[in-house]
Amino acid sequence: MEGRLVFLHISWNDKIKVDITNGGQMKFTGLWLSIILLIFTLPIFCTEARISEPVKASDDAIIKIETGIHGKPQYPSITKLNGVEYSQISDSFILYTTWHNFPGFGRVPSNGLIFMKNNRAIMIDTPVTEKDTHEIVSYLDREYHVKLSLVIVGHYHDDCLGGLRALHAMGITSIAGNLTRLKCREKGLPIPGISFARNLKFHFQGEIVNCRYFGGGHTADNIVVYFPESGILFGGCLIKSMDAKNMGNTAEAVMTEWSGTVAEISRELPDLRLVIPGHGASGGPELLEHTQNLVHEWKSSH
């Protein structure tokens, strides 16, 4: 088995160090990246993915992002500005919510998550519109002197990547699952720059971030993002809020897998403290059980 070590130098002079393990495919695109590749063989000995250590995992990939910017801003509890609502979760996490009219469903709130540390940030899912995406980036910069470094795309629908083209134009790195990347290419959508098969674990400003593909559900390609040190899971549209009374948009859902996918999350991530759905209010692990119950109700009526 072989691993690859890749150094990427990005426009703000941060360094991204990428270890690629067997089965984790990493692809890079964008005019802002100048890529220096150093390839060498790594022995595979351990069973858990760790930075700078050999890794044994058929579908794991690990990246470490290091920046030299310091400082810790203070965040408000809830702020609503220019159509975007920002809700403080902790010093490092802000949940953002935007609203959009979806045909057949009316005006729907959509959630995304910002992780911030040392004046750098990750965005998980973009808003539907480029306007709202620009607003969030400007808000972070203007109010907290935080620069967006990375965006993680949960699946290929507009409420996950509607603003991706705008972020790419800013030179911001993007990550998604392999299936999302393929779907974007098929549909002529902006293509995420880095992709992985099932499990991507990386450090961002010292915090572990774990992107996981557990199986189909809302779409065939939906992933979740887990912050193990905080117990926060961004489930996206795979997970339903407690207010949800039905499965919502199932036009491209994989109903035969959905319940099993969520059950696998429960087994693999037993220490969840906060679960964030793609739409509606956040909660705890009960959102996973509620989602499974809704799937069972849907199956019994179809």
Backbone torsions as a table, in degrees:
resi	resn	phi	psi	omega
1	MET	NA	150.5	-177.9
2	GLU	-129.5	152.5	171.1
3	GLY	-122.4	159.8	178.9
4	ARG	-124.8	138.3	176.7
5	LEU	-110.1	124.7	-175.7
6	VAL	-126.5	130.8	175.4
7	PHE	-108.6	126.2	178.1
8	LEU	-114.3	131.1	175.1
9	HIS	-107.4	118.9	-173.5
10	ILE	-101.8	164.5	-169.1
11	SER	-57.8	-26.7	-179.2
12	TRP	-91.0	10.8	176.2
13	ASN	73.0	15.5	168.2
14	ASP	-75.6	160.4	176.6
15	LYS	-115.1	132.4	172.8
16	ILE	-108.1	123.3	178.3
17	LYS	-106.1	125.9	-173.1
18	VAL	-123.2	120.4	169.1
19	ASP	-99.9	125.1	178.8
20	ILE	-108.0	120.1	178.6
21	THR	-97.3	167.9	-176.8
22	ASN	-55.6	125.6	177.0
23	GLY	94.4	-18.8	178.4
24	GLY	-92.2	106.7	-175.9
25	GLN	-90.8	124.8	179.4
26	MET	-115.2	126.9	179.8
27	LYS	-124.6	143.9	-175.6
28	PHE	-126.9	132.8	176.5
29	THR	-136.3	167.9	174.2
30	GLY	121.0	140.4	-178.2
31	LEU	-75.6	-14.8	-175.0
32	TRP	-85.9	-7.8	-174.8
33	LEU	-100.0	128.9	166.7
34	SER	-107.8	124.5	-166.4
35	ILE	-109.0	128.5	173.1
36	ILE	-113.8	117.5	-175.8
37	LEU	-104.8	128.7	172.7
38	LEU	-126.0	115.0	-173.8
39	ILE	-111.0	130.5	176.5
40	PHE	-150.8	166.8	-177.2
41	THR	-90.6	135.4	177.1
42	LEU	-119.4	134.7	171.6
43	PRO	-70.7	153.8	-178.5
44	ILE	-114.5	111.9	-174.3
45	PHE	-125.2	-37.8	-170.0
46	CYS	-98.9	167.3	-174.2
47	THR	-103.7	-8.8	-179.9
48	GLU	-117.6	138.0	-178.4
49	ALA	-71.7	124.3	176.6
50	ARG	-140.0	145.8	179.6
51	ILE	-66.1	138.3	174.7
52	SER	65.0	18.1	174.4
53	GLU	-124.7	154.3	173.6
54	PRO	-60.4	149.2	-174.6
55	VAL	-130.2	136.3	172.2
56	LYS	-113.9	110.0	-179.9
57	ALA	-169.9	126.6	-174.4
58	SER	-70.2	-25.2	-175.4
59	ASP	-134.4	26.1	-178.6
60	ASP	-100.5	145.3	171.4
61	ALA	-136.7	146.8	-174.7
62	ILE	-129.4	133.1	172.1
63	ILE	-130.8	149.5	177.2
64	LYS	-125.5	126.5	-179.4
65	ILE	-111.5	123.5	-178.1
66	GLU	-118.9	134.2	175.1
67	THR	-133.0	160.0	-176.4
68	GLY	-108.7	17.3	-178.6
69	ILE	-94.0	134.3	-176.5
70	HIS	-121.3	163.5	179.7
71	GLY	126.8	144.9	-176.8
72	LYS	-131.0	103.3	-179.2
73	PRO	-74.8	163.1	175.0
74	GLN	-101.8	137.2	-173.4
75	TYR	-112.5	143.7	175.9
76	PRO	-74.2	167.2	178.8
77	SER	-72.2	-58.4	178.2
78	ILE	-139.9	130.7	176.3
79	THR	-133.8	133.7	173.8
80	LYS	-120.2	121.8	-173.9
81	LEU	-145.7	126.7	176.0
82	ASN	52.3	41.7	174.6
83	GLY	84.7	3.4	178.8
84	VAL	-119.9	133.2	176.3
85	GLU	-104.5	130.9	179.7
86	TYR	-115.0	122.1	-179.1
87	SER	-118.0	123.6	-179.5
88	GLN	-71.8	131.3	172.6
89	ILE	-102.0	-44.5	175.4
90	SER	-157.7	-173.5	178.6
91	ASP	-59.3	-28.7	-174.0
92	SER	-104.7	-12.1	-174.0
93	PHE	-121.7	131.7	172.8
94	ILE	-129.8	127.0	173.6
95	LEU	-88.2	129.0	175.0
96	TYR	-113.2	148.5	179.8
97	THR	-132.6	132.1	174.0
98	THR	-124.0	165.5	-177.3
99	TRP	-124.0	142.0	-178.8
100	HIS	-150.9	145.0	176.7
101	ASN	-85.5	114.7	177.4
102	PHE	-103.3	129.8	179.7
103	PRO	-53.9	127.5	179.1
104	GLY	88.1	-12.8	-177.1
105	PHE	-124.9	-11.6	179.6
106	GLY	78.0	-155.8	-177.5
107	ARG	-81.0	116.5	-171.7
108	VAL	-121.5	134.0	173.6
109	PRO	-79.8	138.7	177.6
110	SER	-123.4	135.5	-176.9
111	ASN	-99.0	148.4	168.6
112	GLY	-141.8	166.8	-176.4
113	LEU	-128.2	139.9	173.9
114	ILE	-116.0	126.0	169.7
115	PHE	-107.7	127.2	-175.6
116	MET	-128.8	136.4	174.9
117	LYS	-160.7	138.8	179.4
118	ASN	52.3	39.9	175.1
119	ASN	65.3	20.2	172.4
120	ARG	-123.3	156.1	-174.5
121	ALA	-143.8	152.2	168.7
122	ILE	-112.5	137.7	170.6
123	MET	-108.2	130.7	174.4
124	ILE	-107.3	113.2	-174.2
125	ASP	69.3	133.9	175.5
126	THR	-91.3	163.3	169.3
127	PRO	-66.4	172.8	178.9
128	VAL	-66.4	-38.8	-173.0
129	THR	-105.4	152.7	174.4
130	GLU	-67.9	-32.1	178.3
131	LYS	-58.3	-50.5	179.3
132	ASP	-65.7	-35.0	178.3
133	THR	-62.7	-47.7	176.5
134	HIS	-60.1	-38.5	-179.4
135	GLU	-61.7	-43.4	-179.5
136	ILE	-66.5	-45.1	179.0
137	VAL	-60.5	-43.3	179.6
138	SER	-66.6	-39.7	179.4
139	TYR	-61.1	-46.8	179.6
140	LEU	-61.9	-42.1	-179.2
141	ASP	-68.8	-46.8	-174.1
142	ARG	-71.5	-45.3	-172.7
143	GLU	-86.6	-32.4	-172.0
144	TYR	-127.8	2.7	-179.5
145	HIS	55.4	39.1	179.9
146	VAL	-106.8	130.1	178.9
147	LYS	-102.4	131.6	176.7
148	LEU	-75.8	122.9	-177.2
149	SER	-103.8	-28.0	-167.5
150	LEU	-152.2	143.5	172.6
151	VAL	-126.8	136.5	177.1
152	ILE	-111.5	126.8	-176.0
153	VAL	-101.7	122.5	-175.5
154	GLY	-75.6	-38.8	172.5
155	HIS	-162.9	-175.1	-166.2
156	TYR	-89.9	3.4	178.8
157	HIS	-74.2	161.9	-175.9
158	ASP	-59.7	-32.0	-177.8
159	ASP	-77.2	6.9	172.6
160	CYS	-118.4	-32.6	-174.4
161	LEU	-135.1	18.7	178.9
162	GLY	-58.6	-28.0	179.9
163	GLY	-102.6	10.2	-173.7
164	LEU	-65.6	-39.4	-179.6
165	ARG	-60.1	-40.8	179.0
166	ALA	-64.9	-40.3	179.5
167	LEU	-67.6	-39.7	176.1
168	HIS	-60.6	-38.4	179.3
169	ALA	-64.4	-23.8	176.7
170	MET	-86.1	-2.8	-178.9
171	GLY	82.4	19.7	-177.8
172	ILE	-85.6	132.1	-179.3
173	THR	-70.5	144.1	-179.2
174	SER	-128.6	147.3	-179.6
175	ILE	-129.7	142.0	173.4
176	ALA	-156.9	168.7	174.2
177	GLY	-70.9	159.5	178.6
178	ASN	-54.6	-42.1	-177.1
179	LEU	-65.7	-36.1	176.8
180	THR	-65.4	-43.3	-179.9
181	ARG	-61.1	-42.6	178.5
182	LEU	-64.7	-41.2	-179.9
183	LYS	-65.4	-39.9	178.3
184	CYS	-62.4	-41.8	178.5
185	ARG	-64.0	-42.5	-179.0
186	GLU	-62.6	-37.5	-174.6
187	LYS	-97.6	3.7	179.4
188	GLY	72.0	27.1	178.7
189	LEU	-90.6	162.3	174.2
190	PRO	-58.1	138.0	-171.2
191	ILE	-101.1	122.2	176.5
192	PRO	-56.5	145.4	-172.7
193	GLY	-79.3	-31.1	-178.5
194	ILE	-120.3	134.1	178.5
195	SER	-132.3	158.3	-179.3
196	PHE	-144.0	162.2	-176.2
197	ALA	-83.4	-63.2	-174.8
198	ARG	-130.5	-31.1	-170.2
199	ASN	-147.6	117.3	178.0
200	LEU	-125.4	116.4	-179.3
201	LYS	-119.0	130.8	-179.8
202	PHE	-148.0	163.1	175.1
203	HIS	-103.2	131.7	174.9
204	PHE	-126.1	111.5	-177.8
205	GLN	54.2	36.9	176.4
206	GLY	87.9	-6.8	179.6
207	GLU	-99.0	133.9	177.0
208	ILE	-76.1	131.7	175.7
209	VAL	-123.4	127.8	-175.7
210	ASN	-123.6	111.4	175.1
211	CYS	-93.6	127.7	-175.6
212	ARG	-131.0	140.1	169.2
213	TYR	-108.5	114.0	-178.0
214	PHE	-101.4	-13.5	-178.7
215	GLY	139.6	-179.4	-178.2
216	GLY	-74.7	163.0	178.8
217	GLY	-172.1	-106.2	175.6
218	HIS	-56.9	-39.7	169.9
219	THR	-139.0	170.9	179.1
220	ALA	-70.5	-21.5	-170.4
221	ASP	-106.6	2.2	-171.2
222	ASN	-64.4	133.0	175.6
223	ILE	-113.9	168.3	172.1
224	VAL	-123.1	162.2	178.8
225	VAL	-127.2	126.9	-173.4
226	TYR	-121.4	135.1	174.4
227	PHE	-111.1	93.6	-171.1
228	PRO	-63.2	-32.8	-178.4
229	GLU	-71.1	-23.0	179.7
230	SER	-106.6	-13.2	-177.9
231	GLY	70.5	25.8	-177.4
232	ILE	-102.2	128.3	176.1
233	LEU	-116.3	122.6	168.8
234	PHE	-93.9	104.8	-175.8
235	GLY	-88.3	-17.1	-178.7
236	GLY	59.8	-152.7	-174.8
237	CYS	-72.5	-7.2	174.0
238	LEU	-67.3	-28.0	-175.8
239	ILE	-110.7	135.3	-179.6
240	LYS	-98.6	145.1	175.9
241	SER	-73.0	163.4	179.8
242	MET	-65.6	-22.3	178.4
243	ASP	-77.6	-16.3	-178.1
244	ALA	-68.1	130.3	-179.0
245	LYS	-104.1	-9.1	179.2
246	ASN	-151.8	-176.7	-174.2
247	MET	-81.8	-7.3	179.2
248	GLY	69.0	-137.4	-177.0
249	ASN	-74.7	110.4	178.9
250	THR	-114.6	17.1	-175.0
251	ALA	-57.3	-36.0	-179.5
252	GLU	-123.4	25.0	-178.4
253	ALA	-77.7	156.3	173.4
254	VAL	-109.4	81.5	-172.3
255	MET	-65.5	-27.8	-179.9
256	THR	-69.6	-20.9	-177.9
257	GLU	-106.5	-20.5	-165.8
258	TRP	-54.5	-52.4	-177.5
259	SER	-62.3	-43.2	179.2
260	GLY	-65.0	-35.2	177.4
261	THR	-62.8	-45.6	-179.9
262	VAL	-67.7	-37.5	177.0
263	ALA	-61.6	-38.0	178.2
264	GLU	-65.5	-37.7	175.5
265	ILE	-60.3	-44.8	179.7
266	SER	-59.5	-40.3	-179.9
267	ARG	-71.3	-42.4	-174.9
268	GLU	-78.1	-29.1	-175.7
269	LEU	-125.1	75.0	-173.2
270	PRO	-79.2	-9.9	-172.8
271	ASP	-106.7	33.9	-178.6
272	LEU	-70.4	134.8	175.9
273	ARG	-110.1	-31.4	178.7
274	LEU	-138.9	130.1	179.2
275	VAL	-119.8	125.0	-176.9
276	ILE	-109.8	117.1	177.6
277	PRO	-83.5	169.3	178.1
278	GLY	-69.4	-28.4	-178.6
279	HIS	-141.3	136.8	177.2
280	GLY	94.2	-174.6	-172.3
281	ALA	-74.6	146.2	175.0
282	SER	-75.8	168.3	179.1
283	GLY	-164.0	-150.8	178.9
284	GLY	-109.8	-158.5	-179.4
285	PRO	-60.4	-16.9	179.1
286	GLU	-61.6	-21.5	177.6
287	LEU	-65.4	-30.9	178.8
288	LEU	-68.7	-44.7	178.5
289	GLU	-64.6	-40.9	179.1
290	HIS	-61.4	-41.2	178.4
291	THR	-61.7	-44.4	178.7
292	GLN	-62.2	-39.9	178.8
293	ASN	-63.0	-40.4	178.5
294	LEU	-65.0	-37.4	177.1
295	VAL	-62.7	-44.7	-179.6
296	HIS	-63.0	-39.8	177.7
297	GLU	-63.8	-40.9	179.0
298	TRP	-62.7	-44.6	-178.7
299	LYS	-63.5	-36.8	-177.9
300	SER	-70.3	-18.2	-178.8
301	SER	-107.2	6.2	-179.4
302	HIS	-127.0	NA	NA
